[in-house]
Amino acid sequence: MNAGALANTRLADFARVSTTSVDDAAEAIGRIFCPHELKPIGHFENDFSAQHNCAAFDGFSVNYVAYGGSVSIDPGCLDRFFLLQIPLHGCAEIRTAAREVMTARGAAASLLSPTMPTQMTWRRDCAQLILLLDRKLVEHRAAALAGTAARAVEFDPSVDLTTKFGHALQAGICDLVDLAEHLGSAKRLSPLAAADRRERLLSALLNGQHHSLSRAIAVFEGRVETQPAALKRARAWLETQADEPLDLMQLADAAGIGIRALQLGFRRHFGTTVSAMLQDIRLARLNTRLQDARPDERVVDIAFDLGFTHLSRMASAYRAKFGESPSATLRRLS
């Protein structure tokens, strides 16, 4: 690893992994984060090294992770936690199910959600500060802010570090790293102080970075208008009739408004079309069914049960949303 990356090494008293072995790095870092596939890229294999320093707190941790050379990292779905990755050196390419994000020091960071399949390429001796937040903490806090039951939360994976929010977020993480380094590995934050830091981080992310419950939180707090009752009825009808062919007349009757008003309402309040929302509902159910499928069940049978009639379109849309084919999900979880 070159001098530029070494000069920015953080949390040195909290060293957990230091190796030039790819297999050892994947195994050791996988135990701290989650199992993943790690591969050096091209001629950088001879330059490979891995460093992971980790200061853990109650429900979250701050980490310094650096790789010599360039590497590809494929963790799939993180499952148990969210990761905010702030580059200190080099750059990274992040690919989620439907987005590609480029990150670099001072320009952009990445925020990975546990339900979104992710692949990464870290380039040019990339080193990053990483905040790990427990999934349940985030989901329960988001639910409390939105006045709903706890559910999956998916963030926009790109964090603009040039904005006021980005500056403040990065400063908050650096301040936490400074505090951990000041305390050293032999001391710990008091439970009260750790809880205060955790709550500030949760509040900053859930109120400052766009995510799947952002609108629900804004509505619950009275910052935007609520959804008209007719659109709530329409959405509920789609949920209950998702496996049936779409009939706009029936949907409009169930909502109690005209078809044109229905279409305009979906675009204004949901930011999507009726057919796109129906497809999203069906895809989510397909993913759940595939995860719970019996060994003798087939993708085609499950898809037809859920109302899909064009299998190639379904497979393409599923891959765009979940980052893998339906058959891959079925094989992986069977």
Secondary structure as the mmCIF struct_conf table of DSSP 4:
data_model
#
loop_
_struct_conf.conf_type_id
_struct_conf.id
_struct_conf.beg_label_comp_id
_struct_conf.beg_label_asym_id
_struct_conf.beg_label_seq_id
_struct_conf.end_label_comp_id
_struct_conf.end_label_asym_id
_struct_conf.end_label_seq_id
HELX_RH_AL_P HELX_RH_AL_P1 ALA A 3 ALA A 7
TURN_TY1_P TURN_TY1_P1 ASN A 8 ASN A 8
HELX_RH_3T_P HELX_RH_3T_P1 ALA A 12 PHE A 14
STRN STRN1 ALA A 15 THR A 19
BEND BEND1 THR A 20 THR A 20
HELX_RH_AL_P HELX_RH_AL_P2 VAL A 22 ILE A 32
BEND BEND2 PHE A 33 PHE A 33
STRN STRN2 GLU A 37 PRO A 40
HELX_RH_3T_P HELX_RH_3T_P2 GLY A 42 ASP A 47
STRN STRN3 SER A 49 PHE A 57
TURN_TY1_P TURN_TY1_P2 ASP A 58 GLY A 59
STRN STRN4 PHE A 60 GLY A 68
BEND BEND3 GLY A 69 GLY A 69
STRN STRN5 VAL A 71 GLY A 76
BEND BEND4 ARG A 80 ARG A 80
STRN STRN6 PHE A 81 ARG A 95
BEND BEND5 ALA A 97 ALA A 98
STRN STRN7 GLU A 100 ALA A 104
TURN_TY1_P TURN_TY1_P3 ARG A 105 ALA A 107
STRN STRN8 ALA A 108 LEU A 112
TURN_TY1_P TURN_TY1_P4 PRO A 114 THR A 115
BEND BEND6 MET A 116 MET A 116
STRN STRN9 THR A 118 ASP A 134
HELX_RH_AL_P HELX_RH_AL_P3 ARG A 135 ALA A 146
TURN_TY1_P TURN_TY1_P5 GLY A 147 GLY A 147
BEND BEND7 THR A 148 THR A 148
STRN STRN10 PHE A 155 PHE A 155
BEND BEND8 PRO A 157 PRO A 157
STRN STRN11 SER A 158 ASP A 160
TURN_TY1_P TURN_TY1_P6 LEU A 161 THR A 162
BEND BEND9 THR A 163 THR A 163
HELX_RH_AL_P HELX_RH_AL_P4 LYS A 164 LEU A 183
TURN_TY1_P TURN_TY1_P7 SER A 185 ALA A 186
HELX_RH_AL_P HELX_RH_AL_P5 PRO A 191 GLY A 208
BEND BEND10 GLN A 209 GLN A 209
STRN STRN12 HIS A 211 HIS A 211
TURN_TY1_P TURN_TY1_P8 SER A 212 LEU A 213
HELX_RH_AL_P HELX_RH_AL_P6 SER A 214 PHE A 220
TURN_TY1_P TURN_TY1_P9 GLU A 221 GLY A 222
BEND BEND11 ARG A 223 VAL A 224
HELX_LH_PP_P HELX_LH_PP_P1 GLU A 225 PRO A 228
HELX_RH_AL_P HELX_RH_AL_P7 ALA A 229 THR A 240
TURN_TY1_P TURN_TY1_P10 GLN A 241 ASP A 243
BEND BEND12 GLU A 244 GLU A 244
HELX_LH_PP_P HELX_LH_PP_P2 PRO A 245 LEU A 246
HELX_RH_AL_P HELX_RH_AL_P8 LEU A 248 ALA A 255
TURN_TY1_P TURN_TY1_P11 GLY A 256 GLY A 256
BEND BEND13 ILE A 257 ILE A 257
HELX_RH_AL_P HELX_RH_AL_P9 ILE A 259 GLY A 265
HELX_RH_PI_P HELX_RH_PI_P1 PHE A 266 PHE A 270
BEND BEND14 GLY A 271 THR A 272
HELX_RH_AL_P HELX_RH_AL_P10 VAL A 274 GLN A 291
TURN_TY1_P TURN_TY1_P12 ASP A 292 ASP A 292
TURN_TY1_P TURN_TY1_P13 PRO A 295 ASP A 296
HELX_RH_AL_P HELX_RH_AL_P11 VAL A 299 ASP A 305
TURN_TY1_P TURN_TY1_P14 LEU A 306 GLY A 307
HELX_RH_AL_P HELX_RH_AL_P12 LEU A 311 PHE A 322
BEND BEND15 GLY A 323 GLU A 324
HELX_RH_AL_P HELX_RH_AL_P13 PRO A 326 LEU A 333
#
